[in-house]
Amino acid sequence: MSMNQRILISGCSGGGKSALIDELGRRGQSTVAEPGRRIVAEEKVGRGTALPWVDLEAFARRAIMMADEDLQQATQKDGFVFFDRGLIDAAVALQVATGADIHDTLGPEKHYATNVFLAPPWPEIFAQDEDRRHGFDDAVAEYERLAIALQELGYSITLLPKMSIKKRADFVLERLEGQ
């Protein structure tokens, strides 16, 4: 599988990324669920502490390992593979937790297609829940860190429009067909 088929959907927490990934999956596309949500679910079952609100560094390191495994497994798939967050998001979280440079964490290679889809802050749909305990201002700050990191790493950003999930999925697929 070429790196150009690994499509990263990143951006603001609570911005509709997972709903978009679910819609793409319903349309027969290969998708990879967000590492952070999977880690939180596993940690809560096992009463672990690698939770972003308990130990952000442990959470970020675990997310890096999981995202790397996701990338390795994606090499066995044909066509596009859509990632709900991924290695870059985890590297940015590690940088927040420890100051670790994202370039040192990720190395020089590109892990995803050069064009990344970024979900902007969308206060009308943002919601806190048991697994998303941070507020909207924290989500916006995270979005800004991700946008800066993606640009520093040489990725180009396509902002996801604020529209229905079906129209967002159409938008993503049409953009990819045009490449």
Buried (B, 14 or more C-beta within 10 A) or exposed (E): BEBBBBBBBBBBBBBBBBBBBBBBBEEEBBBBBBBBBBBBEEBEEEEBEBBBEEBBBBBBBBBBBBBBEBBEEBEEEEEBBBBBBBBBBBBBBBBBBEEBEBEEBBEEEBBBBEBBBBBBBBEEEBEEEEBBEBEBEEBBBBBEBBBEBBEEBEBEBEEBEBEEBEEBBBBBBEBBEEE
